[in-house]
């Protein structure tokens, strides 16, 4: 599994645990801190992927054109 997918899966698990609300405060803070780090990792990976997509998009005449990457939900 790729780094992004692993980080996202861990982040989703942390969010689920925090949403349950039955963890001690110290454990919740620890998970929250880990989640913030994972969120930053995911953002970096997405930004890098977006940059690669923008570099690959070309206009019909062959010149490069930057276009936003629209992810489907």
LINKA-V557757 format. One record per residue. N is the residue number from 0. PHI is phi in whole degrees, -180 to 180 (* if undefined). Layout:
# LINKA-V557757
n:phi
N:PHI
N:PHI
This chain:
# LINKA-V557757
n:phi
0:*
1:-72
2:-56
3:-60
4:-64
5:-64
6:-63
7:-64
8:-63
9:-63
10:-62
11:-61
12:-65
13:-63
14:-60
15:-61
16:-63
17:-69
18:-67
19:-63
20:74
21:-108
22:-94
23:-63
24:-55
25:-61
26:-67
27:-61
28:-64
29:-62
30:-66
31:-61
32:-61
33:-63
34:-62
35:-62
36:-64
37:-65
38:-62
39:-65
40:-62
41:-62
42:-62
43:-62
44:-64
45:-67
46:-62
47:-64
48:-64
49:-61
50:-62
51:-66
52:-64
53:-61
54:-69
55:-86
56:-76
57:-125
58:-79
59:-61
60:-80
61:96
62:-76
63:-80
64:-139
65:-86
66:-131
67:-67
68:-90
69:-105
70:-81
71:-85
72:-88
